[in-house]
């Protein structure tokens, strides 16, 4: 039986960013699903249930912050990495305070993203094991 592949959801309203991140992550042997809206992502969570969600902060309709808050409230075992092209210290502080594992700026550095994913999923796995023990 093979090793379980880490499932990653990419949420970004920019199709070129979604496609680029999806290609990078698939080439890095992740199981990837990409979504253009927060609603689309949230509707698919139960069927795909990612280990990690990469969420664009600024999107029309449901914002990345709204999605992050909902995920934190209802899907606490999903690690969240926030990406943004509109960085601010306030946004960074709020996202990290609300539980984001990482906050990265666009254009996203590939190695930083891959490291953030590995760190976030390892941390989530450790928390899950600790909860199972207690």
C-alpha positions in Angstrom: 0.0 0.0 0.0 1.4 3.4 -1.0 2.0 6.4 1.1 -1.0 8.8 1.6 -0.6 11.8 -0.6 -1.2 15.2 1.0 -4.4 16.8 -0.3 -4.1 20.5 -1.1 -6.9 22.9 -2.0 -6.0 26.1 -3.9 -8.5 28.9 -3.6 -7.7 32.0 -5.8 -10.0 34.0 -8.1 -7.1 34.5 -10.7 -7.2 31.5 -13.0 -3.5 31.9 -13.9 -2.5 31.8 -10.2 -4.7 28.7 -9.7 -3.2 27.0 -12.6 0.4 27.8 -11.7 0.1 26.7 -8.1 -1.8 23.6 -9.1 1.0 22.6 -11.6 3.7 23.3 -9.0 1.9 21.3 -6.3 1.1 18.3 -8.6 4.8 18.3 -9.7 5.7 18.1 -6.0 3.4 15.0 -5.7 0.5 16.6 -3.9 -3.2 15.7 -4.6 -4.6 19.1 -5.7 -8.0 20.6 -6.3 -8.4 24.3 -7.3 -11.3 26.6 -6.8 -12.2 30.1 -8.0 -14.6 31.1 -5.2 -14.9 30.6 -1.5 -18.4 29.2 -2.0 -17.1 26.6 -4.5 -14.3 25.6 -2.1 -16.6 25.3 0.9 -19.1 23.2 -1.1 -16.3 20.7 -2.0 -14.7 20.4 1.4 -16.6 17.3 2.5 -15.8 15.4 -0.8 -12.1 16.2 -1.0 -11.2 17.3 2.6 -7.8 18.8 2.1 -5.0 18.5 4.7 -4.0 22.1 3.7 -5.8 25.0 2.0 -4.0 27.8 0.2 -6.3 30.7 0.3 -6.0 34.0 -1.6 -6.8 36.9 0.8 -8.6 39.3 -1.6 -11.3 37.9 -3.8 -14.7 39.2 -5.0 -17.7 37.7 -3.2 -16.6 35.8 -0.2 -13.2 37.0 0.9 -10.3 34.8 1.8 -10.6 36.1 5.4 -14.2 35.0 5.6 -13.2 31.5 4.2 -10.3 31.3 6.7 -12.6 32.1 9.6 -15.2 29.5 8.5 -12.5 26.9 8.1 -11.0 27.7 11.5 -14.4 27.4 13.1 -15.7 24.3 11.3 -12.7 22.4 9.9 -10.0 22.8 12.5 -7.9 19.9 11.1 -7.3 21.8 7.8 -4.1 23.9 7.8 -4.5 27.2 6.1 -1.8 29.2 4.2 -2.9 32.7 3.2 -1.5 34.2 0.0 -1.9 37.8 -1.1 -0.9 40.4 -3.6 -2.0 43.2 -1.3 0.2 42.8 1.8 -0.4 44.8 5.0 0.9 44.4 8.5 -2.7 44.4 9.7 -3.8 41.6 7.4 -0.7 39.6 8.3 -1.4 40.0 12.0 -5.1 39.2 11.7 -4.6 36.1 9.5 -1.8 34.6 11.7 -3.8 35.5 14.9 -6.8 33.6 13.4 -4.7 30.5 13.0 -3.1 30.7 9.5 0.0 28.5 9.4 1.7 30.9 7.0 1.1 34.2 5.3 2.9 34.6 1.9 3.0 37.4 -0.6 2.5 37.1 -4.3 4.3 36.3 -6.4 4.7 33.3 -4.2 8.2 31.9 -3.8 7.9 28.2 -4.6 10.3 27.0 -2.0 8.7 29.1 0.7 5.3 27.7 -0.2 6.5 24.1 -0.3 8.2 24.5 3.1 5.1 26.2 4.5 2.9 23.3 3.3 5.2 20.7 4.8 5.5 22.6 8.1 1.7 23.2 8.3 0.7 19.6 7.5 3.3 18.2 9.9 2.0 20.4 12.7 -1.6 19.4 12.0 -0.6 15.7 12.0 1.1 16.2 15.4 -2.0 17.9 16.8 -4.2 15.1 15.5 -2.0 12.4 17.2 -2.0 14.3 20.5 -5.8 14.6 20.4 -6.1 10.9 19.7 -4.0 10.1 22.7 -6.2 12.3 25.0 
